Amino acid sequence: MRIGYPRAADGQIVGLLGGSFDPPHAGHVHITRQALKRFGLDRVWWLVSPGNPLKADAPASLPRRVAASQQIMDHPRVDVTDIETRLGTRYTAETIKALQVRYPRVQFVWLMGADNLASFHKWDDWQGIARAVPIGVLARPGEQVRAGKSPAARMFAGARLEEGAASALPHTPPPAWTMVTGPMVDLSSTAIRRAGLWER
């Protein structure tokens, strides 16, 4: 695991899992492991963001969230990174562009839970994101139907790969996306905070 700029060999396929990780939990670990397997990724980078523009409340300090993420995500092919802070980017679209410039020979895949797909149309330049990198969507409890009917899913319906073709996603020119199902972990950062198990 690495703080700062991760290393990636030319030609590697790297999944990007962004978020505030406030706090990180077993659900994040589960979808990361599923993404490595289902999409045939070489590595996954956790992009621990300075803050989420769609959330009004400030998260816990970045060093605390990075440390907690490193502690819970113990996998040789996963890097926990604060790269967005180092790049000076705030929005996902900006981060992806900056990463593609810095790592021109790396193939990136954006990863998100089905709950994020449901609200993806609220993200800054969300259509630009969809046209910049393939998107791998992972099942979240109770979110598949809402995600499948979301504005983003409807807009890019023609770019959707069947779940059985998930391993082809990284090799499919964007826009391309798929949603994979399977065992799920019913946890959320919001629920953990509300239960008083994570103090900001």
LINBELDA-V461279 format. One record per pair of residues at least 12 apart in sequence whose ideal C-beta (glycine too) atoms are under 6 Angstrom apart, sorted by the first residue. I is the first residue (numbers start at 1). J is the second residue. Records with the same first field share a line. If there is no record, write none. Layout:
BEGIN
I = J + J
END
This chain:
BEGIN
1 = 70 + 79 + 80
2 = 79 + 81
3 = 82
4 = 86
6 = 45 + 79 + 81
8 = 103 + 106
10 = 105
12 = 42 + 106
13 = 41 + 42 + 107 + 170
14 = 43 + 45 + 106 + 108
15 = 35 + 41 + 44 + 109 + 111
16 = 45 + 47 + 108 + 110
17 = 44 + 46 + 111
18 = 47 + 92
20 = 49 + 52 + 59
21 = 48 + 65 + 69
22 = 59 + 60 + 65 + 189
23 = 68 + 189 + 192 + 198
24 = 68 + 69 + 72
25 = 187
26 = 185 + 187
27 = 185 + 187
29 = 73
30 = 185
31 = 138
32 = 44 + 78
34 = 138
35 = 111 + 136
38 = 166 + 180
39 = 136 + 166 + 169
40 = 167
43 = 77
44 = 78
45 = 79 + 81
46 = 69 + 80
47 = 84
48 = 65 + 66 + 69 + 82
49 = 84
50 = 62 + 85
60 = 200
66 = 82
91 = 124
92 = 129
93 = 124 + 125 + 128 + 129
96 = 132 + 133
107 = 170
108 = 133
109 = 134 + 136 + 170
110 = 133 + 135
111 = 136
112 = 137
113 = 138 + 140
114 = 137 + 139 + 140 + 143 + 144 + 147
115 = 140 + 143
117 = 137 + 147 + 150
118 = 146 + 147 + 150
120 = 152
121 = 151 + 152
130 = 156 + 175
131 = 174 + 175
133 = 174
134 = 169 + 170 + 172 + 174 + 176
135 = 177
136 = 169
137 = 179
138 = 180
139 = 181 + 184
141 = 184 + 186
156 = 175
159 = 175 + 176
160 = 177
161 = 178
163 = 180
166 = 178 + 180
END
